[in-house]
Amino acid sequence: MLKINTALVLIDVQVGFDDPVWGERNNPDAEQHIGELLTHWRRAGRPVIHVQHLSTLADSPLRPDRSGNAFKPEALPLPDEALFQKSVNSAFIGTDLQGYLKRQRVTGIVLVGLTTDHCVSTTARMGANLGFAVTVVEDAVATFERSFRGKHYPAGLIHETALASLAVEFAEVVAAAELLL
């Protein structure tokens, strides 16, 4: 059971990730689970933190001047919820996320969002290294297929490999249903 001082951190749940430029994606139900967790966290009065990626890449759908930079409807921040904007993978780099968590006496973070192997993984690793108890919700994160050295890697494999590399050392990996009890 999570402690009351555990924050839900929504990472890059943005419209731009619906752009076909990313390729095939796994876990089409991620946003539904994110919405359920967000509702649950709000009802419990637990801290909610939103992270928004402001891409500096010329062709990115996540650039601040593009409509893809907007939050998805399932993850819209409320006015009283913390929002951190970043331009790199980790939600801790170039933001005051660590300071905010310390000031709020948050000791644990539950990560949901996009993408499993980039911003979620990087934030999980750094959060663990900074001393936070990190949980990654396996069915409330998603990623895309990749190609490397002429070989194709399906999104599901990338997702599972990223979770496997986080499990135990950096984060507890759980299903959304485990947190909705």
N, C-alpha and C positions, 0 to 999 in steps of 0.2 A: 504494500500500500504506500502511495506517495505521501510525503509530508505536505502540509499546507503551504510551506515556503518553497514549493516547486513551481516554476513558471513554465507555461506553454509558450514555445518559441516557434512562430510560423515563419519559415524561411522562403522567400521569393515565390510566394503563391500568386503569380502574376500572369496576366492574360497572354503575354508574349510567349509563354511556353506552349501555347496552343498552335503556334506557327508551324507549318509543315517543314520548315528549314531544319528543325531538330531531328527529324526522322521518326521512326516508330518508337512508341513509348510503352512501358509496362504499366501495370496497375491503374487502369482507368477509373477505379473507385477511390483513388487517393483523396480527391477533393471532397467527396462525400464523407469520408472518415475525418478529414480535417475539420469540416463543418460540425460534425457531431462532437468532436473533442473540444472545439472552440465553444460551442453552446454549453457543454458540460463544465468547462473551466469557468466560464462567466457565471453560471448559476451557482457554482461553489465559492465564488468570490476569490478565486485564485488569480495570481498575476498572469497577464497575457502580454506577450511582446511580439511585435511584427517587425520583420526585416524585409527591406525592399532593395533589390539590386538595381543600381543605376549604371548600366553598362557604358563604358567609354569606347567600345568597338563601333566602328562606322556602320556596319551592316546589322547590328544586333536589334532584335525586336524589343529588347529590354532597355533601350536608350531612353533617357528621360523625356525626349521630345517625340516619342512614339506612343501610340495608343497601347501597345503591348506592355508598357511600363506599369499600367494600372493593376490594382489588386483584383483577383478573381472575386466574384460575388460571395463565395463561401468563406472568404477570408478578409472581408472589409474591416479595417480597424475602427473601433469606437473612439470618440474624441479623448477619452480618458486613458486609453491604452498606449503604452510606449511604442514608439516607432523609431527604428534605426535604419539609416540608408547607407549602403556600402557600394563599392565598385570593385571589390575583390571577392574571392570565395568565402573567406571567414567573416562571420558576423562580428567578430571581435576586433578585426583590423580596421583602423580608420573610424571607429565608432567609440562611444562610451558605454557599450554594452556591459563590459566587465565592471566598471564603476557603478553603473546603475544597479546591477544585480547585487553587488556588495551593499550599496546604500539601502536597498530594499530587503536586505537579509535573506536573499534567495540563495539556497545552497544546491538546488537541483534544477536541471532544465530538461524539458521534454521537447524533442525536436520533431517537427513535421515540415513537409514542403518539398521543394525541388532544388536541385536534383540530388538523388541519393549519393552518387559518387563524387559530386563536386561540392556544392555549398553546404549540404547537410553533413557530409563526411568531414569536411574541413572544420566546420564549426564544432562538431562533436569531438574531434581530436583535440582541438585547441581548448575547448571547454573542459575536457578531462584533464589536460595538462595544467590548466589554471586552478584545478581543485574542485570543480563542480561535479556533482553526481549527474551523469548524462544518461538519458533514455532516448532511444530512437524508435519511433513507431513505424514498424515495417510496412504496414498497409496504409499509412498516411504519408508516405514518401514515394517518389517515382523517379525514373530516369529514362534515358533514351539509348537506342542502339549506338554502337561505335564501330568504327573500322580502324585497324591498326596493322601496318605492314602487310597490307593486302588481305587481311583476314577480317571477316565480319563477326561481331559479337552481339547477339541479340540483347535487347533491353533487359529481359528477365535475368539473364546471366550476369550482366553488369550490376544490376540491382542486388542480386544474391551475393555476389562476390564482395561488393562494397559493404553489405551488412555483415558478412562473415569476417571481414577484416576489422570491423569496429567492435564486434561482440567480445565481451569479457574485458579486454584491455582498455578500451575507450568508452564503451557504452553498454547498457543493458538494452537488448533489442526485444521489443514486445509488440503484440497486436493491439489495435485500438480497443477491442472488446475488453482486454485486461484492465484498461484504465477507465472504462465507462461503468464499472461495477458500483 
